[in-house]
Every structure is written in C-alpha cells, then in structure tokens.
C-alpha cells in the first residue's frame, strides 16, 4: 500500500514538472527593446510599463547623463544600460526592436541605423519632421523588411475603436461619414509644465517641424485617414496663428486644418490655447453622430427624436490596449495590421503628406491640392 502511494506521488510529481516545463516553453521570452532618447516625456509610458514582463529594456541611448540619471533614480534602471550613441547600444545589447523618444527630426537617424540591421522601429508621433524624411524612412523600412510603427495616445482609446466598429455593424443606421471634427491640445506645453528638455525642441521648428500644427495636428490626420480607410483628401487648407508670441516666438500655437474628401470634410483643431486638456473626436454621418468624449466615454445619437446617450466603453483586450503589446505582437506575427491602421507606415505617410500640405497652405494662404505633393 505504502509502495503504491509512493509510486503515485512520484508519478504526480513527474507530471507536474513536465506540465510546468511545457508551459514555460510555450511562454515566449520577453522581447528585447531599446529606447532612443529621453527628451520626449512620453518616454514615461515605456519606462513605467517595463515591469509587466513581456519586454525588457536592454539599452537606452541618451547622451545627457544628468537627464538619464534623473530617470534612472525614478524608475530604478541601471546606468550601465545607458549609452551615448545608437551604434554603441546596438553593438552591446542586440535589441529586437527600438522605440524612439528623441526629437522628431532625429527619427530618421534611428531608422537609418536600425533598418539595415533588421531591427524594427516604433517612433512617437508623428512619423517624421517633414515629408522628405518620412519618405526616406519608408524606403529604408521597405528595403530591409522591418516594421516601422508610429505611436499616438489616441490609438489606444477604446471609444475611437467603438466608433469605427459601429460604423460597420450599424452601417444602415449611421450611413456614410459627412464630417469629422477632431479637437486636440491643452493650454500650452510651457503652461502645463513640461520638462525643459522637451520644451526646448518642441517649440523649435527645426526639431519639431512646426508648433501646435505638428504636435496636435497629427492626431486628427491619423484618425481621419483611418476612418477614411486610407483614402487621401483631395485638398488641404490650414490657418495657423501665434496667439502667444511672447511664449512661443518660433512656432504656431494655434492651427485649424480642413481636409476635403469627395463626399466629406475633416476639421482638425490643434491648439496650445485650450483652457483644458482635450483629445476628442466627433463623427457626423448621414444619420446621427458618434462623439468620443475622452478615452472612456462615448456619446452617440442614432435618431434626433431619440436623443443622445453616453456610455462607458471598456478597455480593449491585449495586444490592442497599448503600444508595446501591439509592437511585440506585430513583430512576432501574432497580428497582421491592415495598411490603413492607426500605427501603420501607410497611414502615417499620409499623415505626413497632410501636415506638409497644411504647412504650405498656412504659409502661402491658399488651398493645397494633395496631388501637388506626389
């Protein structure tokens, strides 16, 4: 009897060990990710997310040692993983993917170094400082067969995705898009107290391309391109202002961009002059409307007689809930994003075309046909 019990116990232990071993083999290794730059304060997103186990930050490129030490103290990473150059970091850490939190102008340099080595790249919005840089980045990504993604905060808003879903599942109710209005911005980067390292380049057209037009205009261009299934607007008209030249002498702090499509319009209101922080979108259709009030709340009206209702939308499931899970799933082939998706290269090349046309329009005071940029 005792012998039988011992045998059963041994068999049970062996089965448990085998099961745990098999489970461990099925669990993928954390992806090795590098970070280029700490001067974009959205970098808090990845530094604060690194403890969830699906990726490991193997290296950080930041020549400003004081800035790196400040973040090391805050997030507990070892200064031994901080390097002065991308080349040095790549040689010593061998990341599978690189995330760029440097200046917008420096995005091209990241792709120039990483693409030939087969290292995938995700940049913080927008894709590039101008259309020429964007085209060079796209050519490198395609030549070397890497993923080149662009991250926006609003990509992960479940309310925006619910709008896109309802326009498919309730197509007969809402009908086609007639007008999209996107509001993005805040009281101003200086006014909300962004870090000096961020403020310095964000308000310089050489490093950022423009002011509010680049910083917040890209959101609306990205969302509109997505909802229009990748279609290009026929023309772009933009007006920019310096309402606070004493604070922002080099760049615009107010921008309104109108995109004309064959049967609809998109109005992008990008501003460093809102008296509160906002990222919301209104979609008006042939019938009714959908309004993402924020990340969680969606306001819809199907028929005027029934009035509008506001509902809370649940967070999306992994890997569609944050940029890093999405990046990992894309690289590993777990998902196959459509060409017009919010993070895609194709979408963000269109974003850069729209922003380029908007800059020309604001400078020359005329409507710019998008075909002029082909």
Short mmCIF file of the C-alpha atoms (twelve columns), coordinates in Angstrom:
data_MODEL
# 
_entry.id   MODEL 
# 
loop_
_atom_site.group_PDB 
_atom_site.id 
_atom_site.type_symbol 
_atom_site.label_atom_id 
_atom_site.label_alt_id 
_atom_site.label_comp_id 
_atom_site.label_asym_id 
_atom_site.label_seq_id 
_atom_site.Cartn_x 
_atom_site.Cartn_y 
_atom_site.Cartn_z 
_atom_site.pdbx_PDB_model_num 
ATOM 1   C CA . UNK A 1   0.000   0.000  0.000   1 
ATOM 2   C CA . UNK A 2   2.757   2.421  1.032   1 
ATOM 3   C CA . UNK A 3   4.716   1.492  -2.091  1 
ATOM 4   C CA . UNK A 4   1.666   2.239  -4.248  1 
ATOM 5   C CA . UNK A 5   1.220   5.650  -2.629  1 
ATOM 6   C CA . UNK A 6   4.910   6.478  -3.198  1 
ATOM 7   C CA . UNK A 7   4.654   5.484  -6.876  1 
ATOM 8   C CA . UNK A 8   1.538   7.605  -7.330  1 
ATOM 9   C CA . UNK A 9   3.260   10.563 -5.633  1 
ATOM 10  C CA . UNK A 10  6.305   10.188 -7.882  1 
ATOM 11  C CA . UNK A 11  4.154   9.983  -11.000 1 
ATOM 12  C CA . UNK A 12  2.160   13.043 -9.903  1 
ATOM 13  C CA . UNK A 13  5.367   14.995 -9.267  1 
ATOM 14  C CA . UNK A 14  6.774   13.975 -12.647 1 
ATOM 15  C CA . UNK A 15  3.544   15.003 -14.405 1 
ATOM 16  C CA . UNK A 16  3.583   18.373 -12.606 1 
ATOM 17  C CA . UNK A 17  7.200   19.062 -13.603 1 
ATOM 18  C CA . UNK A 18  6.518   18.084 -17.232 1 
ATOM 19  C CA . UNK A 19  3.434   20.270 -17.322 1 
ATOM 20  C CA . UNK A 20  5.310   23.268 -15.907 1 
ATOM 21  C CA . UNK A 21  8.193   22.711 -18.346 1 
ATOM 22  C CA . UNK A 22  5.811   22.547 -21.311 1 
ATOM 23  C CA . UNK A 23  4.030   25.693 -20.111 1 
ATOM 24  C CA . UNK A 24  7.370   27.504 -19.731 1 
ATOM 25  C CA . UNK A 25  8.336   26.548 -23.284 1 
ATOM 26  C CA . UNK A 26  5.036   27.919 -24.597 1 
ATOM 27  C CA . UNK A 27  5.613   31.230 -22.831 1 
ATOM 28  C CA . UNK A 28  7.676   33.439 -25.183 1 
ATOM 29  C CA . UNK A 29  10.804  35.140 -23.943 1 
ATOM 30  C CA . UNK A 30  10.414  38.863 -23.156 1 
ATOM 31  C CA . UNK A 31  11.225  40.932 -26.225 1 
ATOM 32  C CA . UNK A 32  14.479  42.886 -26.068 1 
ATOM 33  C CA . UNK A 33  13.637  46.543 -26.675 1 
ATOM 34  C CA . UNK A 34  15.911  49.581 -26.861 1 
ATOM 35  C CA . UNK A 35  14.974  53.181 -26.136 1 
ATOM 36  C CA . UNK A 36  16.461  56.072 -28.092 1 
ATOM 37  C CA . UNK A 37  16.145  59.378 -26.283 1 
ATOM 38  C CA . UNK A 38  14.648  60.535 -23.012 1 
ATOM 39  C CA . UNK A 39  13.847  64.078 -24.194 1 
ATOM 40  C CA . UNK A 40  10.251  63.247 -25.150 1 
ATOM 41  C CA . UNK A 41  8.274   62.963 -21.912 1 
ATOM 42  C CA . UNK A 42  6.033   60.288 -23.414 1 
ATOM 43  C CA . UNK A 43  9.025   58.081 -22.556 1 
ATOM 44  C CA . UNK A 44  7.453   57.744 -19.106 1 
ATOM 45  C CA . UNK A 45  4.997   55.405 -20.842 1 
ATOM 46  C CA . UNK A 46  7.571   52.725 -21.665 1 
ATOM 47  C CA . UNK A 47  9.694   53.239 -18.540 1 
ATOM 48  C CA . UNK A 48  6.635   52.836 -16.330 1 
ATOM 49  C CA . UNK A 49  5.399   49.845 -18.320 1 
ATOM 50  C CA . UNK A 50  8.640   47.825 -18.336 1 
ATOM 51  C CA . UNK A 51  7.817   45.749 -15.239 1 
ATOM 52  C CA . UNK A 52  4.975   43.742 -16.799 1 
ATOM 53  C CA . UNK A 53  7.289   41.034 -18.139 1 
ATOM 54  C CA . UNK A 54  6.508   40.969 -21.872 1 
ATOM 55  C CA . UNK A 55  9.599   43.020 -22.771 1 
ATOM 56  C CA . UNK A 56  12.927  44.038 -21.318 1 
ATOM 57  C CA . UNK A 57  14.611  47.396 -21.883 1 
ATOM 58  C CA . UNK A 58  18.131  46.281 -22.763 1 
ATOM 59  C CA . UNK A 59  19.579  49.692 -23.591 1 
ATOM 60  C CA . UNK A 60  18.867  53.413 -23.542 1 
ATOM 61  C CA . UNK A 61  20.549  55.996 -25.761 1 
ATOM 62  C CA . UNK A 62  20.806  59.351 -24.009 1 
ATOM 63  C CA . UNK A 63  23.977  61.476 -24.075 1 
ATOM 64  C CA . UNK A 64  22.550  63.837 -21.423 1 
ATOM 65  C CA . UNK A 65  23.828  61.985 -18.352 1 
ATOM 66  C CA . UNK A 66  22.053  64.243 -15.871 1 
ATOM 67  C CA . UNK A 67  18.715  63.548 -17.559 1 
ATOM 68  C CA . UNK A 68  19.436  59.800 -17.697 1 
ATOM 69  C CA . UNK A 69  20.384  59.734 -14.006 1 
ATOM 70  C CA . UNK A 70  17.165  61.551 -13.116 1 
ATOM 71  C CA . UNK A 71  15.095  58.869 -14.869 1 
ATOM 72  C CA . UNK A 72  17.295  56.065 -13.500 1 
ATOM 73  C CA . UNK A 73  16.549  57.263 -9.988  1 
ATOM 74  C CA . UNK A 74  12.820  57.491 -10.753 1 
ATOM 75  C CA . UNK A 75  12.455  54.099 -12.476 1 
ATOM 76  C CA . UNK A 76  15.332  52.117 -10.997 1 
ATOM 77  C CA . UNK A 77  17.214  51.151 -14.137 1 
ATOM 78  C CA . UNK A 78  20.983  50.695 -14.070 1 
ATOM 79  C CA . UNK A 79  23.059  53.477 -15.658 1 
ATOM 80  C CA . UNK A 80  25.158  50.678 -17.190 1 
ATOM 81  C CA . UNK A 81  22.466  50.275 -19.872 1 
ATOM 82  C CA . UNK A 82  22.678  53.963 -20.874 1 
ATOM 83  C CA . UNK A 83  24.782  54.698 -23.978 1 
ATOM 84  C CA . UNK A 84  25.842  57.831 -25.844 1 
ATOM 85  C CA . UNK A 85  25.021  56.514 -29.337 1 
ATOM 86  C CA . UNK A 86  22.692  54.088 -31.100 1 
ATOM 87  C CA . UNK A 87  25.650  52.248 -32.637 1 
ATOM 88  C CA . UNK A 88  27.234  51.643 -29.236 1 
ATOM 89  C CA . UNK A 89  23.974  50.419 -27.764 1 
ATOM 90  C CA . UNK A 90  23.246  48.051 -30.665 1 
ATOM 91  C CA . UNK A 91  26.738  46.549 -30.513 1 
ATOM 92  C CA . UNK A 92  26.412  45.691 -26.841 1 
ATOM 93  C CA . UNK A 93  22.729  44.837 -26.338 1 
ATOM 94  C CA . UNK A 94  21.297  43.364 -29.593 1 
ATOM 95  C CA . UNK A 95  17.660  44.592 -29.256 1 
ATOM 96  C CA . UNK A 96  14.896  43.154 -31.442 1 
ATOM 97  C CA . UNK A 97  13.068  46.476 -31.601 1 
ATOM 98  C CA . UNK A 98  13.826  50.133 -30.994 1 
ATOM 99  C CA . UNK A 99  11.469  52.783 -29.626 1 
ATOM 100 C CA . UNK A 100 12.240  56.430 -30.391 1 
ATOM 101 C CA . UNK A 101 11.578  59.104 -27.785 1 
ATOM 102 C CA . UNK A 102 14.025  61.646 -29.204 1 
ATOM 103 C CA . UNK A 103 13.260  64.740 -31.287 1 
ATOM 104 C CA . UNK A 104 11.055  64.290 -34.354 1 
ATOM 105 C CA . UNK A 105 13.936  65.315 -36.644 1 
ATOM 106 C CA . UNK A 106 16.082  62.538 -35.186 1 
ATOM 107 C CA . UNK A 107 13.591  59.792 -36.095 1 
ATOM 108 C CA . UNK A 108 15.238  59.388 -39.498 1 
ATOM 109 C CA . UNK A 109 18.634  58.702 -37.899 1 
ATOM 110 C CA . UNK A 110 17.127  55.890 -35.809 1 
ATOM 111 C CA . UNK A 111 15.757  54.158 -38.900 1 
ATOM 112 C CA . UNK A 112 18.975  54.745 -40.858 1 
ATOM 113 C CA . UNK A 113 20.928  52.799 -38.243 1 
ATOM 114 C CA . UNK A 114 18.352  50.163 -37.287 1 
ATOM 115 C CA . UNK A 115 16.745  49.205 -40.611 1 
ATOM 116 C CA . UNK A 116 19.898  47.747 -42.251 1 
ATOM 117 C CA . UNK A 117 20.359  45.582 -39.150 1 
ATOM 118 C CA . UNK A 118 16.782  44.254 -39.362 1 
ATOM 119 C CA . UNK A 119 15.720  45.975 -36.135 1 
ATOM 120 C CA . UNK A 120 12.078  47.054 -36.034 1 
ATOM 121 C CA . UNK A 121 11.276  50.624 -35.002 1 
ATOM 122 C CA . UNK A 122 8.387   52.403 -33.305 1 
ATOM 123 C CA . UNK A 123 8.531   56.206 -33.131 1 
ATOM 124 C CA . UNK A 124 6.480   58.584 -31.053 1 
ATOM 125 C CA . UNK A 125 4.055   60.629 -33.150 1 
ATOM 126 C CA . UNK A 126 4.344   61.984 -35.755 1 
ATOM 127 C CA . UNK A 127 6.396   59.740 -38.040 1 
ATOM 128 C CA . UNK A 128 8.891   62.406 -39.153 1 
ATOM 129 C CA . UNK A 129 9.762   66.082 -39.104 1 
ATOM 130 C CA . UNK A 130 8.715   66.516 -42.751 1 
ATOM 131 C CA . UNK A 131 7.528   64.560 -45.784 1 
ATOM 132 C CA . UNK A 132 11.035  64.127 -47.222 1 
ATOM 133 C CA . UNK A 133 12.275  62.449 -44.029 1 
ATOM 134 C CA . UNK A 134 9.136   60.296 -43.953 1 
ATOM 135 C CA . UNK A 135 9.743   59.053 -47.492 1 
ATOM 136 C CA . UNK A 136 13.361  58.202 -46.690 1 
ATOM 137 C CA . UNK A 137 12.269  56.290 -43.577 1 
ATOM 138 C CA . UNK A 138 9.607   54.385 -45.519 1 
ATOM 139 C CA . UNK A 139 12.086  53.435 -48.249 1 
ATOM 140 C CA . UNK A 140 14.541  52.068 -45.679 1 
ATOM 141 C CA . UNK A 141 11.834  50.131 -43.844 1 
ATOM 142 C CA . UNK A 142 10.615  48.518 -47.055 1 
ATOM 143 C CA . UNK A 143 14.095  47.791 -48.371 1 
ATOM 144 C CA . UNK A 144 15.120  45.999 -45.189 1 
ATOM 145 C CA . UNK A 145 11.695  44.491 -44.430 1 
ATOM 146 C CA . UNK A 146 11.226  45.954 -40.950 1 
ATOM 147 C CA . UNK A 147 8.095   47.154 -39.216 1 
ATOM 148 C CA . UNK A 148 8.037   50.947 -38.782 1 
ATOM 149 C CA . UNK A 149 5.171   51.935 -36.490 1 
ATOM 150 C CA . UNK A 150 4.035   55.303 -35.130 1 
ATOM 151 C CA . UNK A 151 2.528   55.608 -31.669 1 
ATOM 152 C CA . UNK A 152 -0.295  58.002 -30.739 1 
ATOM 153 C CA . UNK A 153 -2.062  58.168 -27.392 1 
ATOM 154 C CA . UNK A 154 -5.450  58.171 -29.119 1 
ATOM 155 C CA . UNK A 155 -4.691  54.885 -30.914 1 
ATOM 156 C CA . UNK A 156 -5.429  53.112 -27.635 1 
ATOM 157 C CA . UNK A 157 -8.703  54.918 -26.857 1 
ATOM 158 C CA . UNK A 158 -11.450 52.241 -26.850 1 
ATOM 159 C CA . UNK A 159 -14.003 54.951 -27.664 1 
ATOM 160 C CA . UNK A 160 -12.344 55.670 -31.016 1 
ATOM 161 C CA . UNK A 161 -12.369 51.974 -31.902 1 
ATOM 162 C CA . UNK A 162 -16.006 51.679 -30.860 1 
ATOM 163 C CA . UNK A 163 -16.839 54.445 -33.345 1 
ATOM 164 C CA . UNK A 164 -15.090 52.554 -36.124 1 
ATOM 165 C CA . UNK A 165 -16.865 49.327 -35.103 1 
ATOM 166 C CA . UNK A 166 -20.339 50.918 -35.010 1 
ATOM 167 C CA . UNK A 167 -19.863 52.438 -38.428 1 
ATOM 168 C CA . UNK A 168 -19.511 48.865 -39.725 1 
ATOM 169 C CA . UNK A 169 -22.004 46.962 -37.563 1 
ATOM 170 C CA . UNK A 170 -24.632 49.724 -37.776 1 
ATOM 171 C CA . UNK A 171 -23.862 50.980 -41.258 1 
ATOM 172 C CA . UNK A 172 -27.555 51.093 -42.158 1 
ATOM 173 C CA . UNK A 173 -28.259 53.214 -39.089 1 
ATOM 174 C CA . UNK A 174 -25.497 55.810 -39.442 1 
ATOM 175 C CA . UNK A 175 -24.693 55.770 -43.140 1 
ATOM 176 C CA . UNK A 176 -21.587 57.356 -44.649 1 
ATOM 177 C CA . UNK A 177 -19.307 59.908 -42.976 1 
ATOM 178 C CA . UNK A 178 -20.119 63.519 -43.779 1 
ATOM 179 C CA . UNK A 179 -17.913 65.417 -41.302 1 
ATOM 180 C CA . UNK A 180 -15.191 64.560 -38.801 1 
ATOM 181 C CA . UNK A 181 -14.127 67.147 -36.220 1 
ATOM 182 C CA . UNK A 182 -11.065 66.405 -34.087 1 
ATOM 183 C CA . UNK A 183 -10.057 68.558 -31.102 1 
ATOM 184 C CA . UNK A 184 -6.597  68.052 -29.615 1 
ATOM 185 C CA . UNK A 185 -4.412  70.087 -27.319 1 
ATOM 186 C CA . UNK A 186 -4.012  71.784 -23.957 1 
ATOM 187 C CA . UNK A 187 -3.208  75.249 -22.526 1 
ATOM 188 C CA . UNK A 188 0.343   75.052 -23.898 1 
ATOM 189 C CA . UNK A 189 3.479   72.993 -23.175 1 
ATOM 190 C CA . UNK A 190 5.053   75.705 -21.024 1 
ATOM 191 C CA . UNK A 191 1.770   76.375 -19.256 1 
ATOM 192 C CA . UNK A 192 1.293   72.716 -18.280 1 
ATOM 193 C CA . UNK A 193 4.907   72.469 -17.115 1 
ATOM 194 C CA . UNK A 194 6.583   70.016 -19.494 1 
ATOM 195 C CA . UNK A 195 10.257  69.253 -18.819 1 
ATOM 196 C CA . UNK A 196 12.770  71.787 -20.126 1 
ATOM 197 C CA . UNK A 197 14.415  69.125 -22.316 1 
ATOM 198 C CA . UNK A 198 11.056  68.543 -24.042 1 
ATOM 199 C CA . UNK A 199 10.048  72.205 -24.247 1 
ATOM 200 C CA . UNK A 200 13.344  73.197 -25.871 1 
ATOM 201 C CA . UNK A 201 12.854  71.145 -29.043 1 
ATOM 202 C CA . UNK A 202 9.047   71.024 -29.092 1 
ATOM 203 C CA . UNK A 203 8.934   74.779 -29.647 1 
ATOM 204 C CA . UNK A 204 11.643  74.850 -32.316 1 
ATOM 205 C CA . UNK A 205 10.515  74.328 -35.942 1 
ATOM 206 C CA . UNK A 206 13.861  72.783 -36.916 1 
ATOM 207 C CA . UNK A 207 13.432  69.885 -34.497 1 
ATOM 208 C CA . UNK A 208 9.628   69.614 -34.455 1 
ATOM 209 C CA . UNK A 209 8.579   70.806 -37.912 1 
ATOM 210 C CA . UNK A 210 6.079   73.323 -36.504 1 
ATOM 211 C CA . UNK A 211 4.320   74.004 -33.230 1 
ATOM 212 C CA . UNK A 212 0.749   73.002 -32.398 1 
ATOM 213 C CA . UNK A 213 0.234   72.094 -36.061 1 
ATOM 214 C CA . UNK A 214 2.737   69.234 -35.723 1 
ATOM 215 C CA . UNK A 215 2.234   68.411 -32.068 1 
ATOM 216 C CA . UNK A 216 -1.541  68.019 -32.225 1 
ATOM 217 C CA . UNK A 217 -2.495  68.283 -35.896 1 
ATOM 218 C CA . UNK A 218 -1.051  64.825 -36.488 1 
ATOM 219 C CA . UNK A 219 -3.709  63.202 -34.281 1 
ATOM 220 C CA . UNK A 220 -6.591  64.358 -36.448 1 
ATOM 221 C CA . UNK A 221 -4.798  63.485 -39.682 1 
ATOM 222 C CA . UNK A 222 -4.105  59.997 -38.318 1 
ATOM 223 C CA . UNK A 223 -7.685  59.381 -37.166 1 
ATOM 224 C CA . UNK A 224 -9.231  60.778 -40.336 1 
ATOM 225 C CA . UNK A 225 -7.009  58.620 -42.561 1 
ATOM 226 C CA . UNK A 226 -8.015  55.579 -40.504 1 
ATOM 227 C CA . UNK A 227 -11.756 56.236 -40.647 1 
ATOM 228 C CA . UNK A 228 -11.497 57.019 -44.360 1 
ATOM 229 C CA . UNK A 229 -9.855  53.569 -44.860 1 
ATOM 230 C CA . UNK A 230 -6.601  55.118 -46.041 1 
ATOM 231 C CA . UNK A 231 -8.161  57.428 -48.633 1 
ATOM 232 C CA . UNK A 232 -6.346  60.695 -49.293 1 
ATOM 233 C CA . UNK A 233 -8.102  64.049 -49.031 1 
ATOM 234 C CA . UNK A 234 -8.296  65.903 -52.309 1 
ATOM 235 C CA . UNK A 235 -7.128  69.168 -50.734 1 
ATOM 236 C CA . UNK A 236 -5.879  70.730 -47.506 1 
ATOM 237 C CA . UNK A 237 -6.424  74.259 -46.203 1 
ATOM 238 C CA . UNK A 238 -4.844  75.469 -42.977 1 
ATOM 239 C CA . UNK A 239 -4.706  78.586 -40.841 1 
ATOM 240 C CA . UNK A 240 -2.088  78.988 -38.103 1 
ATOM 241 C CA . UNK A 241 -1.580  81.735 -35.520 1 
ATOM 242 C CA . UNK A 242 0.852   82.862 -32.858 1 
ATOM 243 C CA . UNK A 243 -1.573  83.887 -30.146 1 
ATOM 244 C CA . UNK A 244 1.220   83.849 -27.548 1 
ATOM 245 C CA . UNK A 245 4.354   85.001 -29.435 1 
ATOM 246 C CA . UNK A 246 5.940   86.098 -26.176 1 
ATOM 247 C CA . UNK A 247 5.955   82.419 -25.095 1 
ATOM 248 C CA . UNK A 248 6.289   80.697 -28.490 1 
ATOM 249 C CA . UNK A 249 8.176   83.117 -30.748 1 
ATOM 250 C CA . UNK A 250 9.367   80.499 -33.269 1 
ATOM 251 C CA . UNK A 251 6.259   78.386 -33.905 1 
ATOM 252 C CA . UNK A 252 2.496   78.452 -34.243 1 
ATOM 253 C CA . UNK A 253 0.453   77.782 -31.124 1 
ATOM 254 C CA . UNK A 254 -2.909  77.582 -32.916 1 
ATOM 255 C CA . UNK A 255 -3.806  75.610 -36.043 1 
ATOM 256 C CA . UNK A 256 -7.004  74.711 -37.859 1 
ATOM 257 C CA . UNK A 257 -6.710  72.278 -40.770 1 
ATOM 258 C CA . UNK A 258 -9.544  71.441 -43.179 1 
ATOM 259 C CA . UNK A 259 -9.306  68.243 -45.208 1 
ATOM 260 C CA . UNK A 260 -11.640 67.948 -48.173 1 
ATOM 261 C CA . UNK A 261 -12.695 64.492 -49.344 1 
ATOM 262 C CA . UNK A 262 -15.009 63.788 -52.300 1 
ATOM 263 C CA . UNK A 263 -18.085 63.477 -50.049 1 
ATOM 264 C CA . UNK A 264 -16.966 64.652 -46.611 1 
ATOM 265 C CA . UNK A 265 -14.771 67.039 -44.639 1 
ATOM 266 C CA . UNK A 266 -12.455 66.702 -41.685 1 
ATOM 267 C CA . UNK A 267 -11.742 69.692 -39.456 1 
ATOM 268 C CA . UNK A 268 -8.685  69.386 -37.224 1 
ATOM 269 C CA . UNK A 269 -8.429  71.878 -34.364 1 
ATOM 270 C CA . UNK A 270 -4.930  71.676 -32.888 1 
ATOM 271 C CA . UNK A 271 -4.159  74.148 -30.143 1 
ATOM 272 C CA . UNK A 272 -1.891  75.164 -27.306 1 
ATOM 273 C CA . UNK A 273 -4.645  77.563 -26.272 1 
ATOM 274 C CA . UNK A 274 -7.427  75.314 -24.997 1 
ATOM 275 C CA . UNK A 275 -8.173  76.104 -21.355 1 
ATOM 276 C CA . UNK A 276 -8.156  72.387 -20.541 1 
ATOM 277 C CA . UNK A 277 -6.564  69.168 -21.830 1 
ATOM 278 C CA . UNK A 278 -8.591  67.519 -24.572 1 
ATOM 279 C CA . UNK A 279 -8.418  64.728 -27.120 1 
ATOM 280 C CA . UNK A 280 -11.882 64.108 -28.516 1 
ATOM 281 C CA . UNK A 281 -13.441 63.368 -31.883 1 
ATOM 282 C CA . UNK A 282 -16.865 63.953 -33.421 1 
ATOM 283 C CA . UNK A 283 -18.044 61.891 -36.402 1 
ATOM 284 C CA . UNK A 284 -21.200 63.096 -38.153 1 
ATOM 285 C CA . UNK A 285 -22.790 60.692 -40.591 1 
ATOM 286 C CA . UNK A 286 -25.722 60.770 -42.979 1 
ATOM 287 C CA . UNK A 287 -27.809 59.980 -39.914 1 
ATOM 288 C CA . UNK A 288 -26.816 60.552 -36.308 1 
ATOM 289 C CA . UNK A 289 -23.375 61.091 -34.836 1 
ATOM 290 C CA . UNK A 290 -20.687 59.477 -32.673 1 
ATOM 291 C CA . UNK A 291 -18.577 61.535 -30.278 1 
ATOM 292 C CA . UNK A 292 -15.653 60.115 -28.289 1 
ATOM 293 C CA . UNK A 293 -15.691 62.486 -25.344 1 
ATOM 294 C CA . UNK A 294 -12.452 61.006 -23.985 1 
ATOM 295 C CA . UNK A 295 -10.798 57.607 -23.667 1 
ATOM 296 C CA . UNK A 296 -13.729 56.008 -21.847 1 
ATOM 297 C CA . UNK A 297 -16.930 57.895 -22.663 1 
ATOM 298 C CA . UNK A 298 -18.750 57.685 -25.992 1 
ATOM 299 C CA . UNK A 299 -21.758 59.824 -26.889 1 
ATOM 300 C CA . UNK A 300 -23.983 58.581 -29.710 1 
ATOM 301 C CA . UNK A 301 -27.167 59.766 -31.389 1 
ATOM 302 C CA . UNK A 302 -28.821 57.462 -33.886 1 
ATOM 303 C CA . UNK A 303 -32.004 59.478 -34.399 1 
ATOM 304 C CA . UNK A 304 -32.642 63.029 -33.267 1 
ATOM 305 C CA . UNK A 305 -36.074 62.038 -31.960 1 
ATOM 306 C CA . UNK A 306 -34.487 59.523 -29.579 1 
ATOM 307 C CA . UNK A 307 -31.851 61.918 -28.299 1 
ATOM 308 C CA . UNK A 308 -28.233 61.138 -27.428 1 
ATOM 309 C CA . UNK A 309 -26.819 58.745 -24.874 1 
ATOM 310 C CA . UNK A 310 -23.430 58.494 -23.188 1 
ATOM 311 C CA . UNK A 311 -21.914 55.124 -22.336 1 
ATOM 312 C CA . UNK A 312 -18.644 53.950 -20.859 1 
ATOM 313 C CA . UNK A 313 -16.565 51.778 -23.200 1 
ATOM 314 C CA . UNK A 314 -14.397 49.003 -21.766 1 
ATOM 315 C CA . UNK A 315 -10.673 48.819 -22.445 1 
ATOM 316 C CA . UNK A 316 -9.641  46.724 -25.421 1 
ATOM 317 C CA . UNK A 317 -8.082  43.301 -24.983 1 
ATOM 318 C CA . UNK A 318 -4.366  42.641 -25.394 1 
ATOM 319 C CA . UNK A 319 -2.483  43.242 -27.629 1 
ATOM 320 C CA . UNK A 320 -4.751  46.083 -28.755 1 
ATOM 321 C CA . UNK A 321 -4.679  48.011 -25.488 1 
ATOM 322 C CA . UNK A 322 -1.212  49.581 -25.532 1 
ATOM 323 C CA . UNK A 323 1.630   50.325 -27.980 1 
ATOM 324 C CA . UNK A 324 4.203   47.926 -26.600 1 
ATOM 325 C CA . UNK A 325 1.994   44.831 -26.602 1 
ATOM 326 C CA . UNK A 326 0.933   45.799 -30.138 1 
ATOM 327 C CA . UNK A 327 4.554   46.238 -31.256 1 
ATOM 328 C CA . UNK A 328 5.525   42.832 -29.881 1 
ATOM 329 C CA . UNK A 329 2.512   41.079 -31.439 1 
ATOM 330 C CA . UNK A 330 3.197   42.717 -34.810 1 
ATOM 331 C CA . UNK A 331 6.870   41.737 -34.847 1 
ATOM 332 C CA . UNK A 332 6.094   38.153 -33.814 1 
ATOM 333 C CA . UNK A 333 3.398   37.840 -36.468 1 
ATOM 334 C CA . UNK A 334 0.591   37.292 -33.967 1 
ATOM 335 C CA . UNK A 335 -1.403  40.047 -35.691 1 
ATOM 336 C CA . UNK A 336 -1.466  41.331 -39.273 1 
ATOM 337 C CA . UNK A 337 -2.484  45.032 -39.156 1 
ATOM 338 C CA . UNK A 338 -4.309  46.460 -42.175 1 
ATOM 339 C CA . UNK A 339 -2.399  49.082 -44.229 1 
ATOM 340 C CA . UNK A 340 -4.620  51.956 -43.052 1 
ATOM 341 C CA . UNK A 341 -4.406  51.045 -39.352 1 
ATOM 342 C CA . UNK A 342 -3.518  53.841 -36.932 1 
ATOM 343 C CA . UNK A 343 0.068   52.709 -36.283 1 
ATOM 344 C CA . UNK A 344 0.861   51.651 -39.839 1 
ATOM 345 C CA . UNK A 345 3.502   53.113 -42.114 1 
ATOM 346 C CA . UNK A 346 0.979   53.715 -44.910 1 
ATOM 347 C CA . UNK A 347 -1.354  55.688 -42.656 1 
ATOM 348 C CA . UNK A 348 1.471   57.777 -41.263 1 
ATOM 349 C CA . UNK A 349 2.941   58.565 -44.664 1 
ATOM 350 C CA . UNK A 350 -0.483  60.056 -45.439 1 
ATOM 351 C CA . UNK A 351 -0.362  61.959 -42.135 1 
ATOM 352 C CA . UNK A 352 2.966   63.488 -43.162 1 
ATOM 353 C CA . UNK A 353 1.572   64.416 -46.563 1 
ATOM 354 C CA . UNK A 354 -1.357  66.159 -44.878 1 
ATOM 355 C CA . UNK A 355 0.910   68.025 -42.434 1 
ATOM 356 C CA . UNK A 356 3.228   69.086 -45.269 1 
ATOM 357 C CA . UNK A 357 0.258   70.416 -47.244 1 
ATOM 358 C CA . UNK A 358 -1.016  72.197 -44.120 1 
ATOM 359 C CA . UNK A 359 2.324   73.963 -43.570 1 
ATOM 360 C CA . UNK A 360 2.381   75.102 -47.211 1 
ATOM 361 C CA . UNK A 361 -1.237  76.224 -47.022 1 
ATOM 362 C CA . UNK A 362 -0.719  78.246 -43.833 1 
ATOM 363 C CA . UNK A 363 2.422   79.876 -45.212 1 
ATOM 364 C CA . UNK A 364 1.032   80.716 -48.663 1 
ATOM 365 C CA . UNK A 365 -2.575  81.354 -47.658 1 
ATOM 366 C CA . UNK A 366 -4.079  79.002 -50.205 1 
ATOM 367 C CA . UNK A 367 -5.746  75.644 -50.582 1 
ATOM 368 C CA . UNK A 368 -3.204  72.930 -51.439 1 
ATOM 369 C CA . UNK A 369 -4.190  70.043 -53.688 1 
ATOM 370 C CA . UNK A 370 -2.642  66.885 -52.298 1 
ATOM 371 C CA . UNK A 371 -1.634  65.834 -55.805 1 
ATOM 372 C CA . UNK A 372 0.909   68.686 -55.718 1 
ATOM 373 C CA . UNK A 373 2.995   66.619 -53.298 1 
ATOM 374 C CA . UNK A 374 3.179   63.482 -55.459 1 
# 
